[in-house]
Amino acid sequence: MRARRYATAAFAAAVAISLCANPALAQDEPTAQAVRTIASKLDIPWDIEFLPDGSALFTERDTKKIRKIKGTAVSDVQTVNEVVLTGGEGGLLGLAVSKTFAADNTVYIYYSTSSDNRVAKLKLGGKPQPIVTGIPKNKYHNGGGLEFGPDGFLYASTGDGQVKPNAQDKKSLGGKILKFDTNGKPAPGNPFGTVVFTYGHRNPQGLAWVGNTLYATEFGDGKTDELNKIESGKNYGWPDCEGPCSTPGFTNPAKSWDKNTAGPSGIAFYKNALYIGAVTGKRVWKIPVTGTSLGTPQSVFTGYGRIRSVAPAPDGTLWLGTSNQDANGSPGAQDDRILSTDG
């Protein structure tokens, strides 16, 4: 496995030009860090979660499979036949493990069907029981993030389904961050009395908490990708704003990038930093966290292609899932892979 130790001269020059043009987007130049391969020859591992015994479950977007890694062995858990691929970014996406998994063998999944995107409760080996339906779907902009928050509620990130007005329509579940209980009911205190928690998003994906503060990654359109601090009831501006803007009533991103260096997807808080998988930028962005302050993004883990999933493991390492088998990737002989690093 190769790791690039230095940025290329061309990239360094491009960064210098970018920083002169827009100091607000300043970031460190790329570095690389050693990793080891946990599993190889996978097919677009989209989300990784860990079980109480330390083993890992992951979803594969296009094979519709939930798979398991225990030690060095990879096995199939089940194929979710209800999943319908969109020919783009839809399929079997987010995964969240029940807080009582040892007793109920249950997970929650976010996936595409012939009519919508939805969240379902799934006892492994059984059939999905939908709890939130009617999330707009399309070839692209399907969102897909699904996580339990520290408050015990489920949070899901949804794309606008390539229909821009969905993001500002509070009655639509598209272009939103949703918050609900394990039966799909709105969390008490939600700002609009529905499962909608925030709105004005284009295609948010990863969700992660620093303490009780929620952050979400978001794909921009023509120029700027975002990391947003998610706060109840706020409007994040899409489609009127992309990246920072001065329009009253819109919430600006906590961090932003040129879209060519990001494509932010999975995110995790690990060793006092946020780590963000970048599929377009083919790297991970590390953002140091000090108290409530976010530091300057640093480019790390270059040389492995498109990084989709990021997950802290129980053994103290950080796992990364590549997404090189998809239409925009250039897979190598061992792709896709799940990698492990100590940061």
LOKOLVEX-512313 format. One line per field, with one value per residue (C-alpha): x, z, y; residue in three letters. Coordinates in steps of 0.2 Angstrom, whole numbers, always signed. Layout:
x <- X ...
z <- Z ...
y <- Y ...
aa <- ALA ...
***
This chain:
x <- +0 +7 +6 +11 +22 +22 +10 +15 +22 +7 -5 +5 +5 -14 -16 -6 -16 -32 -27 -22 -39 -49 -40 -57 -54 -36 -31 -15 -7 -9 +0 -1 -1 +2 -14 -17 -30 -44 -54 -52 -61 -77 -90 -93 -94 -105 -107 -98 -104 -98 -107 -105 -93 -81 -85 -91 -106 -105 -117 -113 -123 -125 -124 -138 -129 -126 -109 -99 -80 -74 -56 -49 -65 -78 -95 -112 -126 -140 -145 -159 -170 -181 -167 -169 -154 -155 -141 -132 -130 -145 -146 -142 -134 -134 -133 -136 -135 -149 -143 -150 -142 -136 -154 -164 -151 -158 -151 -159 -155 -158 -161 -169 -185 -194 -204 -194 -179 -184 -178 -182 -180 -172 -170 -155 -161 -179 -188 -186 -200 -201 -203 -200 -205 -208 -190 -188 -176 -168 -153 -143 -145 -152 -143 -141 -134 -141 -135 -140 -137 -131 -149 -155 -164 -161 -155 -155 -148 -159 -155 -166 -169 -163 -178 -171 -188 -189 -175 -185 -202 -204 -218 -205 -193 -180 -165 -167 -159 -173 -174 -186 -188 -185 -203 -201 -211 -205 -193 -202 -197 -194 -196 -210 -219 -213 -198 -189 -175 -167 -169 -161 -149 -144 -136 -130 -123 -112 -117 -106 -106 -93 -101 -119 -115 -120 -111 -116 -106 -115 -111 -112 -117 -105 -92 -92 -95 -99 -97 -113 -116 -133 -145 -164 -175 -161 -161 -145 -149 -150 -154 -152 -135 -120 -106 -105 -117 -124 -143 -153 -161 -148 -135 -118 -107 -94 -81 -81 -70 -69 -79 -64 -55 -69 -85 -88 -97 -93 -88 -82 -75 -59 -45 -50 -53 -67 -62 -71 -70 -69 -74 -70 -54 -48 -43 -48 -50 -45 -51 -44 -57 -52 -67 -80 -68 -64 -46 -39 -44 -29 -28 -23 -24 -21 -16 -31 -44 -61 -64 -83 -85 -76 -79 -69 -67 -68 -49 -45 -41 -50 -58 -59 -70 -65 -78 -67 -79 -93 -95 -83 -69 -54 -53 -36 -34 -39 -53 -64 -56 -59 -43 -37 -26 -21 -23
z <- +0 -5 +4 -3 +9 +1 -10 -28 -34 -45 -30 -19 -33 -35 -16 -16 -29 -21 -4 -12 -21 -6 +11 +20 +12 +18 +24 +27 +12 +11 +21 +22 +37 +37 +37 +37 +27 +37 +22 +3 -13 -6 -16 -10 +9 +13 +32 +46 +64 +78 +89 +107 +105 +95 +78 +64 +52 +36 +22 +4 -7 -23 -18 -5 +8 +26 +30 +45 +50 +65 +66 +49 +42 +31 +30 +23 +36 +24 +8 +10 -5 -3 -8 -26 -34 -42 -54 -45 -26 -19 -13 +4 +14 +32 +47 +66 +79 +92 +109 +115 +101 +113 +117 +101 +87 +79 +68 +58 +40 +27 +10 -7 -14 -30 -23 -9 +3 +20 +37 +44 +59 +55 +66 +57 +47 +45 +34 +37 +46 +39 +52 +42 +24 +10 +9 -9 -20 -36 -45 -34 -19 -8 +8 +18 +35 +50 +68 +86 +95 +113 +118 +112 +97 +79 +67 +48 +34 +18 +1 -9 -22 -35 -33 -25 -18 -6 +4 +10 +11 +29 +24 +13 +21 +7 +11 +30 +46 +54 +72 +78 +90 +86 +81 +69 +79 +80 +95 +108 +106 +87 +81 +68 +77 +64 +61 +53 +64 +52 +34 +19 +15 -2 +0 +18 +23 +38 +56 +71 +89 +99 +116 +113 +97 +81 +65 +47 +31 +15 -4 -12 -30 -42 -30 -11 +1 +19 +37 +47 +65 +67 +78 +80 +68 +58 +40 +31 +15 +0 -14 -11 -3 -6 +7 +17 +13 +21 +18 +34 +42 +34 +45 +38 +38 +52 +38 +19 +5 -13 -20 -30 -13 -3 -7 +11 +17 +32 +48 +65 +81 +86 +97 +99 +80 +67 +53 +37 +22 +5 -10 -23 -15 -12 +6 +24 +31 +50 +60 +77 +91 +106 +117 +106 +93 +77 +70 +53 +42 +38 +23 +28 +22 +4 -9 -6 -17 -13 +6 +10 +28 +44 +60 +77 +82 +100 +99 +98 +80 +66 +51 +34 +20 +2 -12 -28 -36 -40 -56 -52 -45 -52 -42 -39 -38 -20 -20 -11 +6 +24 +32 +50 +57 +74 +67
y <- +0 +17 +33 +50 +59 +76 +86 +87 +104 +106 +104 +116 +129 +127 +129 +145 +153 +148 +155 +172 +172 +167 +168 +162 +145 +143 +126 +116 +107 +88 +76 +57 +45 +26 +15 -4 -13 -21 -28 -27 -30 -22 -13 +5 +3 +17 +17 +8 +5 -6 -19 -22 -36 -25 -32 -20 -19 -10 -6 -8 +4 -5 -23 -19 -30 -27 -36 -39 -39 -49 -49 -51 -61 -52 -61 -57 -53 -51 -43 -30 -34 -19 -7 +0 +8 +25 +23 +37 +40 +30 +13 +6 +20 +25 +12 +15 +1 -1 +5 -12 -22 -36 -40 -36 -39 -23 -9 +5 +8 +23 +17 +20 +12 +13 +28 +37 +36 +30 +24 +7 -3 -20 -35 -44 -58 -51 -38 -19 -11 +7 +21 +37 +37 +50 +57 +63 +52 +55 +49 +61 +71 +57 +62 +46 +49 +41 +41 +40 +57 +58 +62 +44 +51 +46 +59 +58 +69 +70 +77 +89 +75 +87 +98 +114 +121 +105 +112 +128 +119 +114 +101 +92 +79 +84 +95 +93 +86 +75 +70 +56 +42 +23 +22 +37 +49 +67 +71 +81 +99 +98 +116 +113 +99 +86 +76 +91 +98 +110 +115 +123 +109 +103 +86 +83 +67 +64 +67 +68 +76 +85 +84 +89 +99 +92 +94 +89 +88 +95 +94 +111 +114 +123 +130 +127 +112 +115 +109 +115 +117 +110 +120 +117 +126 +135 +138 +134 +144 +132 +135 +154 +153 +141 +143 +159 +173 +188 +185 +188 +173 +160 +151 +151 +135 +133 +128 +128 +121 +123 +109 +101 +98 +91 +82 +79 +63 +53 +62 +57 +65 +57 +62 +80 +82 +80 +69 +71 +59 +68 +59 +72 +78 +60 +63 +66 +83 +84 +99 +101 +105 +115 +118 +125 +131 +123 +125 +126 +111 +99 +87 +70 +52 +56 +43 +31 +38 +43 +42 +40 +33 +37 +28 +28 +9 +2 -2 +16 +17 +26 +17 +24 +17 +20 +23 +20 +8 +21 +29 +44 +33 +24 +8 -1 -20 -20 -8 -4 -5 -2 +5 +8 +21 +28 +46
aa <- MET ARG ALA ARG ARG TYR ALA THR ALA ALA PHE ALA ALA ALA VAL ALA ILE SER LEU CYS ALA ASN PRO ALA LEU ALA GLN ASP GLU PRO THR ALA GLN ALA VAL ARG THR ILE ALA SER LYS LEU ASP ILE PRO TRP ASP ILE GLU PHE LEU PRO ASP GLY SER ALA LEU PHE THR GLU ARG ASP THR LYS LYS ILE ARG LYS ILE LYS GLY THR ALA VAL SER ASP VAL GLN THR VAL ASN GLU VAL VAL LEU THR GLY GLY GLU GLY GLY LEU LEU GLY LEU ALA VAL SER LYS THR PHE ALA ALA ASP ASN THR VAL TYR ILE TYR TYR SER THR SER SER ASP ASN ARG VAL ALA LYS LEU LYS LEU GLY GLY LYS PRO GLN PRO ILE VAL THR GLY ILE PRO LYS ASN LYS TYR HIS ASN GLY GLY GLY LEU GLU PHE GLY PRO ASP GLY PHE LEU TYR ALA SER THR GLY ASP GLY GLN VAL LYS PRO ASN ALA GLN ASP LYS LYS SER LEU GLY GLY LYS ILE LEU LYS PHE ASP THR ASN GLY LYS PRO ALA PRO GLY ASN PRO PHE GLY THR VAL VAL PHE THR TYR GLY HIS ARG ASN PRO GLN GLY LEU ALA TRP VAL GLY ASN THR LEU TYR ALA THR GLU PHE GLY ASP GLY LYS THR ASP GLU LEU ASN LYS ILE GLU SER GLY LYS ASN TYR GLY TRP PRO ASP CYS GLU GLY PRO CYS SER THR PRO GLY PHE THR ASN PRO ALA LYS SER TRP ASP LYS ASN THR ALA GLY PRO SER GLY ILE ALA PHE TYR LYS ASN ALA LEU TYR ILE GLY ALA VAL THR GLY LYS ARG VAL TRP LYS ILE PRO VAL THR GLY THR SER LEU GLY THR PRO GLN SER VAL PHE THR GLY TYR GLY ARG ILE ARG SER VAL ALA PRO ALA PRO ASP GLY THR LEU TRP LEU GLY THR SER ASN GLN ASP ALA ASN GLY SER PRO GLY ALA GLN ASP ASP ARG ILE LEU SER THR ASP GLY
***
